[in-house]
């Protein structure tokens, strides 16, 4: 007679069944989606017709000053084709311009117009701050600092992997 083997209970849920707690990746994805939605709603509520990607481009252009489209695309983490389309739209809206490079006549620099600076200072940055503050209202200042520290460490770990 063969002895029956005891089957150990599963410690992981079977494939295809959702666990009780979402994974880190899923939580980060959901938080990003909600932040994007909330920022776009805030911008629209202030009468600004710009997408989240355009918001990021304005933010980076404000931070970096005049840069090439390639540098800006890298900073916003979108491809060159998508950047060209976004720059065309923002230029039509009067928020940025393509200006000749001072030392290289063949190159263009992307820079905010006066309207772009005004929109960023008076509306876009304020909308972002409101959303960020609302998202963190259940955290005290120490927890907010901890959260940023944890997220920065996760990001650095992922970027530094071989």
Phi and psi in degrees as a GROMACS rama.xvg file:
@    title "Ramachandran Plot"
@    xaxis  label "Phi"
@    yaxis  label "Psi"
@TYPE xy
-92.5769  137.161  UNK-2
-78.4375  140.026  UNK-3
-79.5838  136.995  UNK-4
-78.8858  139.929  UNK-5
-77.2412  134.165  UNK-6
-95.8337  125.138  UNK-7
-78.7284  146.026  UNK-8
-67.2639  151.447  UNK-9
-70.4898  137.375  UNK-10
-97.2914  -20.1527  UNK-11
-111.361  145.453  UNK-12
-65.9469  150.505  UNK-13
-62.6694  153.362  UNK-14
-57.4042  140.169  UNK-15
93.2532  -12.4664  UNK-16
-106.33  131.757  UNK-17
-72.1702  138.097  UNK-18
-81.9227  170.061  UNK-19
-66.256  -35.9677  UNK-20
-110.171  132.494  UNK-21
-69.0723  153.824  UNK-22
-74.1054  166.347  UNK-23
-56.8557  -46.3345  UNK-24
-60.8662  -42.6022  UNK-25
-67.2592  -42.6634  UNK-26
-61.0895  -44.9559  UNK-27
-62.2799  -40.6094  UNK-28
-63.2153  -44.1689  UNK-29
-67.6265  -40.1541  UNK-30
-63.8132  -44.8584  UNK-31
-60.7551  -45.6217  UNK-32
-59.2214  -43.395  UNK-33
-67.9203  -37.7205  UNK-34
-64.974  -44.7374  UNK-35
-60.2802  -48.7763  UNK-36
-58.7299  -45.9288  UNK-37
-67.1933  -40.7093  UNK-38
-66.4203  -43.699  UNK-39
-62.5476  -38.756  UNK-40
-65.2746  -41.4371  UNK-41
-62.4354  -45.5045  UNK-42
-61.3407  -46.0445  UNK-43
-63.0835  -39.4674  UNK-44
-62.9858  -24.0819  UNK-45
-94.38  7.6739  UNK-46
80.472  14.5536  UNK-47
-95.0417  121.18  UNK-48
-95.1744  71.4763  UNK-49
-135.947  147.039  UNK-50
-81.9249  171.34  UNK-51
-61.7431  -40.834  UNK-52
-61.7455  -41.9335  UNK-53
-66.3186  -36.7098  UNK-54
-58.3028  -47.2425  UNK-55
-61.8134  -39.4673  UNK-56
-63.8367  -44.6158  UNK-57
-61.2536  -42.592  UNK-58
-60.8184  -49.1043  UNK-59
-67.393  -38.3254  UNK-60
-63.6813  -36.9586  UNK-61
-64.9836  -43.1138  UNK-62
-71.865  -42.2371  UNK-63
-90.65  -20.8432  UNK-64
78.1469  -158.703  UNK-65
-68.5097  121.507  UNK-66
-139.72  168.176  UNK-67
-75.468  161.402  UNK-68
-62.1946  -35.7914  UNK-69
-64.369  -44.6484  UNK-70
-63.5262  -40.5466  UNK-71
-67.5382  -41.727  UNK-72
-60.7391  -42.3176  UNK-73
-63.8291  -41.921  UNK-74
-66.0425  -33.9744  UNK-75
-91.7718  -11.4472  UNK-76
64.3941  49.5755  UNK-77
-129.219  161.428  UNK-78
-77.803  165.823  UNK-79
-60.3693  -40.5394  UNK-80
-64.2905  -44.2748  UNK-81
-64.4275  -38.6409  UNK-82
-63.2894  -42.7426  UNK-83
-59.2677  -44.7091  UNK-84
-62.5166  -43.1059  UNK-85
-66.4885  -41.6396  UNK-86
-63.7894  -39.8524  UNK-87
-58.6967  -45.7105  UNK-88
-65.8487  -44.0894  UNK-89
-67.545  -32.5295  UNK-90
-68.5155  -42.6332  UNK-91
-60.8826  -34.8666  UNK-92
-77.4998  -8.85313  UNK-93
85.1634  14.8337  UNK-94
-91.2853  -20.1008  UNK-95
-147.553  167.929  UNK-96
-140.903  156.787  UNK-97
-99.3459  117.83  UNK-98
-116.626  148.724  UNK-99
-61.8345  143.565  UNK-100
-71.7882  139.201  UNK-101
-63.3234  -37.6489  UNK-102
-101.682  -16.9053  UNK-103
-128.871  104.24  UNK-104
-61.9885  -22.6247  UNK-105
-79.8688  -20.3132  UNK-106
-97.9022  153.02  UNK-107
-117.321  149.699  UNK-108
-115.017  140.895  UNK-109
-95.6629  127.643  UNK-110
-142.214  150.622  UNK-111
-71.0065  143.139  UNK-112
-82.0749  176.534  UNK-113
-59.6984  -41.3503  UNK-114
-62.4588  -38.6537  UNK-115
-63.7052  -44.0682  UNK-116
-61.7725  -44.0027  UNK-117
-63.8046  -46.6354  UNK-118
-60.1402  -42.5229  UNK-119
-65.1839  -51.5962  UNK-120
-65.3474  -43.6666  UNK-121
-90.7314  -21.5555  UNK-122
-129.95  -61.6513  UNK-123
-61.0658  -47.1071  UNK-124
-67.4468  -33.4499  UNK-125
-68.3737  -42.6229  UNK-126
-60.5375  -44.9147  UNK-127
-62.614  -42.527  UNK-128
-63.297  -41.0804  UNK-129
-61.1423  -44.7881  UNK-130
-66.222  -44.5151  UNK-131
-62.1611  -43.8151  UNK-132
-63.4691  -43.2399  UNK-133
-63.6108  -39.2836  UNK-134
-64.669  -28.1547  UNK-135
-105.387  11.0249  UNK-136
-63.7968  -22.7366  UNK-137
-85.0777  -0.509884  UNK-138
-109.142  139.513  UNK-139
-79.1591  175.575  UNK-140
-63.3624  -36.5929  UNK-141
-65.6505  -41.2698  UNK-142
-66.803  -38.1254  UNK-143
-61.5382  -44.0837  UNK-144
-64.0495  -41.0947  UNK-145
-62.419  -45.2742  UNK-146
-58.7248  -47.9401  UNK-147
-60.5503  -42.2731  UNK-148
-61.0731  -47.7388  UNK-149
-59.8985  -46.988  UNK-150
-65.1622  -40.0882  UNK-151
-63.4331  -40.2592  UNK-152
-65.7983  -42.077  UNK-153
-62.1083  -45.4917  UNK-154
-60.485  -47.6659  UNK-155
-62.1896  -40.0141  UNK-156
-61.8541  -44.5141  UNK-157
-67.7674  -38.5916  UNK-158
-73.6739  -28.5635  UNK-159
-89.3722  1.05642  UNK-160
-66.6577  150.145  UNK-161
